[in-house]
Amino acid sequence: MIEIAGVSRTFQVGGQPVHALRALDLTFADGEYAAIMGPSGSGKSTLLHILGLLDRPDSGHYRLDGLETTAINEERRAQLRRDRIGFVFQSFHLIPRLSAAENVELPLVLAGLAPAQRRERVTRILAAVGLADRAHHRPDQLSGGQRQRVAIARATIMAPSLILADEPTGNLDRASGREVMETLEALNAQGLTLLIVTHDAELGARAQRRIRMDDGAILPESS
């Protein structure tokens, strides 16, 4: 369960305050599939960064599975990001010199898992995203859709309960984007909470719930 209450975030731009989030109240149930939508500057990416513990609100509360996150230290926040949250970004963020398998394996290396455990997990998850035959290919040897599926595999290799995807199909053609969304939706069907930030109405229509934002505020919800 995700609960935010009275969450606000303000940035200083050119000496002027910009209210990115304005006292937001919002909850997401376990296993939910929701799209956070709005134009550029509406606050949706700022909200995603706070939900992903990449940023802190100036005021308000954010509870993740009952844990109040706004007061915990950076070490604990990093641990929560590693263990419970998977991130999928528009630009993939793969390391060019590493193979698909090595990119996916990185979180396991950082977590200190033994090599045999890492190999077993990587093999299994690459098969699950349809890339078993691309395990030893570098990112420049993969299509855009394949690279994003590698990124999804890396995001979920630690078995998180929450996936945060920021414009996950933004750099992809329509067919590749559809494949990526089907991969994410299959993970949601297995019980993972899936929150997607997008300005694409067609992409947002795939979600079970749409959260629309404008000027840092949440607009009345629609089904």
Phi, psi and omega in degrees: 000134176248130177225124170238141184220121177063030185281125177232149176213127180235137176244152174262119180235115182060033180081000181247141178286136174242118183274094183287323177226138185236092172049056183283140170238126186199143175226148173230133179278158175302135178080006182286155176234108185228148175249130175259115192238156177158165179289171175303137180084005182280343179108000186293320179289325175299318177299316180298319180295324177289317178298328180272006180062028174268347179213162178245144174287156174286330178206164180100185185230143174228114179249126178247112185052042177086351180270124175286115188265346190289340184252355184283156184283171185294326179297316179292322178298317178298321179296317179295318177300317183294317191267334192235352184230130174249137182247135174232120184248163181300324188263015173070309180059041174272153178274117190302324187278351181262150176288170177304314181298319181291324175297316180293327184287338188309311180300328179289323176298314181295331179277352176084021179288150180292150182307318181296319178295319180298313181299317181296315180295316182297315179301316183293316186284328175294324175295321182295330179261013175076029184233026180301325182275003178243014187302325186258011177272141174282162180306323181287354176258008182242154174286168179301317179296321178294320178297320179292326177290328171298317179298322178294318178300316178297321182294335185249003184295334179269012179054057179288167175262348185226131173246128176247119184240120182257106182047057189294342180250010188299331181256016188243154171287171187300315183295316179295321178298320178296319179296318179296316179295322178296325177294314179296319181292328176295322177294320177298322179295338177275358175116355179285140173285130184237117177241124184241130172265128181202154169253003184270113183298324180294319178293316180297329181293341179287336184286158177285337183215143179238127176253114182259134182237151173204131177054041175081005182239158177266128178276163178307135184285153173232158183278000000 
